[in-house]
């Protein structure tokens, strides 16, 4: 006896384009980033499919007014390794903030929370960060 399992697929035309605004004032970086990543991925919708990029647009406002604890600006490093000997590049969070602002810090945090496949760049296009 064979059991057949039928699955239903949601078309993109049925997915709604929602716009979410997240106020980051007084909140920690990780809490706001996880909330934005969930909304970008579309996991809050009843029509969530893991192989379809979410269509929701997310705006993060007041990014420069986040709450950072324990001298994080001077202790957190962003690392990038080129693959060659001596190719490790390290940059402190304070340097990233002075060069590119708090928006880049949010962008890196949210980018790391999204799945590492071809859908990630599509989801990141729906993110806008305002200082």
N, C-alpha and C positions, 0 to 999 in steps of 0.2 A: 504494500500500500504506500503510495507516494503522497506526500503532503506538499502542496504548492503554496508558496507564500507570495502574495501579491502586494506590491508596494505602490503607493501613489506618489507621483511627482508633481510639484507645484510649478506652474509656469511663471516666468518673470513678469508677465502681464498682470498676474493676480497679486503680485507683491506690491505693497503700498510704499510710496516714498515719504518717509517721515523725516522731520527735522527736530533734533534734540539739542537743547542748549544746557550746558553744564557750567555752573558757576564754581570756580576753583578757589574762591577767596576763603582763607582759613582752613582749608582741607589739606590733607597730606597728599603727596604726589602719587603714591601707589593707589590710594582709594579712588582718586579721580581717573587715573589711567585704566584701572580695571573696569570701572563703570563705562568709560568710553569704548574700551575694547569689546565689551559685551554688546553694546549697542551697534558698533560697526559690524560685528560678526553677524548680528541678527538673531542672537540666541534668546532675546526677549520676546520674539514673535512666535505665534503658534504655527506659522508656516516655515519654521527653520529647517533648512536642508544644508548639510555640511558641505556639499559640492557646489553650492550657489553662494556667491558673495552677497552680503547684505546690502540693501539699497538705502538704508537710513543715513542721513547726513548728520554729523555731530559737530557742534561748535563748542569749544572750551573758551570761556571768557575769564578775565582776571587771572591769567596764568602767572603773572609776576607776583601775585599776592598769596602764593601757597605757603603752607607751614612746613618748614624743614627742621628736623630735630638733630641734636647732637653734632653740630658743626659739619653737616653733611657736605656743604660746599667744598670743604678742604679735604675730606676723607674719601669721597667717592670718586673712582676713576672709571673712565670709559676706555676700553682697550680695543685695539684692532691689530690683527696679526696678518701680515701679507703672505706668509708661508715660507719666506726666505730667512736664513740665519740673520739675526739682528733686526728682523722686520717687525718687532713688537712696538706699536705706538700707544702711548698712554697719555690721557688728557684728563685733568681734574674737572669736576663739575663747575667750579668757579671760572675756569678758562672758557668752557663751552658757553656759560651764561654771558660772559663779557663779550665774546665773539658774536654769538648768534641769538642770545636771549633765552628766556625760559621756555619759549615755544619749542626750541630744539630739544630741550630736556624732556618735555612731554612727548614729543614725536618719537624719541628713542625709547621711552618707556612703553608707549602704546605699541610701537613696532615690534618690540620683543614679546608682547603678550598675544599677538596674532599668530595664526598658524603659518609655518614656513613653507608655503607652497605658492602656486601662481596666483592665488586669490588675494594674497596680502597686498600687492601694489594697488589692486582695484579697491580694496577696503580703505587704504590710506588716502586715496583720492577724495574720499568722502569726509575727510577730517580737516577742519580749519581751527587754528589756535590763535586767539587774540590775547595780547599782553594786557 
